Amino acid sequence: MILLLSAVVAGIISGIYFNFNIPNNLTTILLMFLVFSVGVDIGSEEKILSKLKVNMKNILFQSMLTILGSLIFGSLAIFFTNLNLKESLGASAGFGWYSLSGVMISNLYSPVLGAISFTANVIREILAIVLIPLVAKWSPLGAASIGGATSMDTMLGVISKSTDKETTLIAFGQGVILSLSVPILITMIF
């Protein structure tokens, strides 16, 4: 986490004091490599397809609830900020995937909203680290929802430690679906 925050601060300082012009093609190539890496990680899981098939109904239902909850509660930002509904929905459509959502929104709409989305999704991940073990005591699937798209990678260990194997599998499937939904929803919104 410290490394991530240090990289962001270093990037901001570099942007303020140095005139870096990063070509859009480079950003797109790096993002495609990131998406490819996630795909490889998913594909390398042992017997993942058969396990996911058995729990597909629960995974789809969990994913829909997480998407709706994220967008509904994200849209409430219009009452507390200067964001309009489109901007609020767009910023919340990252579902925790800060590296993709921030860059996509910056390219499609506005660098300021991209920074807002990035920050909101980093905060979501930090809160997930803290809240998943606490929420899992009352609602294991609710705890899995907190992680959003990160439930398939960075939060999977926390979910696994805090819940049972079935919830962990559902969380993994939810993370895959939400990760696939992020670029689609952000493109539709903007």
N, C-alpha and C positions, 0 to 999 in steps of 0.2 A: 504494500500500500504506500509506503514511504517512497519507493522507487517511482511509482506512478505519479504521485503528487510532485515529486522532484522534477520529473520529466515535463509535466505541465507548466510548472513555474519557470523552468529553464526555457521552455518554448515561448512563454509570454514575454520573458525578459529579452530573449533573442529577437522576438517580433518587434518589441519596442525600440531596442537600441541598434539593431542591425536590419538592413533591408533585404530580407530573404524573400525571394519569389519562388515558391514551390509550384512547378507545373501541375495543372489539373490532371494530366495523364499519369503522373507519378502517384498522386493520391489515389486515383482509381485502380492502378496496378497493385498498390499496396493493400487496398481494401479487398480486391479480388483474391489476393494471396491469403489474406486473413480468413475470408469465407471458405476458400479451398482447404485451409488448415483445419477449420472446424469440421468440414466434411470428412476429411481423413480421420480425424479423431473419433467421429461418430462411427465411421465404417470399421474402425479397428476394434471396437467393443465386441467381445466374444458372444456369439449367438444373440446379438442385439435385436435382429429382425424378428425372430420367433418370440422373444420376450415382449417386444413392443406390440406384436400382433394380438397376443392374448389380452393385453390391457388397453387396447386402442380406444374403446368406448370411454373409459375413465380418463385417458390422456386427452382426448378431444374435449370432453366436458370440462376438465380442469383448465385446459388452455383457453377455451371460450370465456370461462369465468374470469380468468386472470386478465385477458385482453379487455373485456368489458369493464372490469373493476379499475384497471389502470387508466383507461380512457375516460371513464366517468369521473373518477377522483382527480385525474389530471385536468379535466375541463373546469373543475372548481377554481383553478388558478385565476380565471377571469375575474373573480370577485375580489382577489387580493393583489393583483398585479395590473399592469397596463397591457397585458397580452389579450388579443382577441381570441375567439373560440378556435379558429383555424390554427393559430400559433400555439395555443395551449394544448390542443389535441396532438399537433405535430411533435411538440417537445416531449409529450408523454408517450408517444408511439415508439420510443426507443426500447421500452420494456427492460431497461437496465443495460442495454448494449451501447455503452457510451462511445466506444471507438468508431462504430459505424454511424449511429444516429447523428452525432454531432457533425461529422464531416458531410454526410448526405444533406442535412438541413442547411449547412453552410453553403453548399454548392447549389441546392435547389431553391433556397429562399433568402436566407440572410446569415452572415457570419455571427451576428449578435445572437440570433435565436439558436444557431448551432452551438454557441458557447453555453447558452442557457440549458439546452438539451443535454449537452455533455455533462455539465455540472449536476443537473437533476439526476441523471443516470448514475453518476459516480456516487452521489449521496444515497441513491437507492441501494447500491451495492454495499456501501458502508453500513447502512441501516440493516440490510439483510444479514450481514455477518453478526450483528448484535441481536437482532430480533428473532431470527430463525430458531435458535435453541429455546428461547422463551415461549414463542407462540406454539412450537411443536408439542408442548405439554398439553395444550388444550385442543389444537387443531393441526394435525400433521400436514394435511393438504393445504391448509391456510398458510402454514410456514413455507411450503414449497412455492406458493404463489408469490411470496415476498421477493424471491430471487428473480422472478420473471424469466427473461431469456438466459440469464446466467445460471439458471438451475441445471443446465446440462454441462457446465464446465466449472467455473470458479466456485460456485455455491454448492456443487454436488457433494463435496466432502462434508460441508457443514450440515447439509440435509441428511446425508447418510448417517452421520454421527448422531443426529438429533431425532431421527425417525426410524421406521422399519424399511425392509428391502422393497416392499411393494410401493411404498410412498416414494422411495428413491427412484425407482423405475418410472413411476408416473411423472416425477419431477424432471427426470431426464427427457422423457418424451415431450413434456410441456416446453422445456427449454428449446428443443429442436423446432417445434411448431412456432413458438414465439420468435426464434431467430430467423426462421423463414418468413415470418409475417412482417418483421421490421422494415425491410426495404420495400415491400409491397405497399404497406400502409403509409409510409412516409411519402412514397411517390404518389399515391392516390391523394393524400392530403395537400401536397404542394404541386 
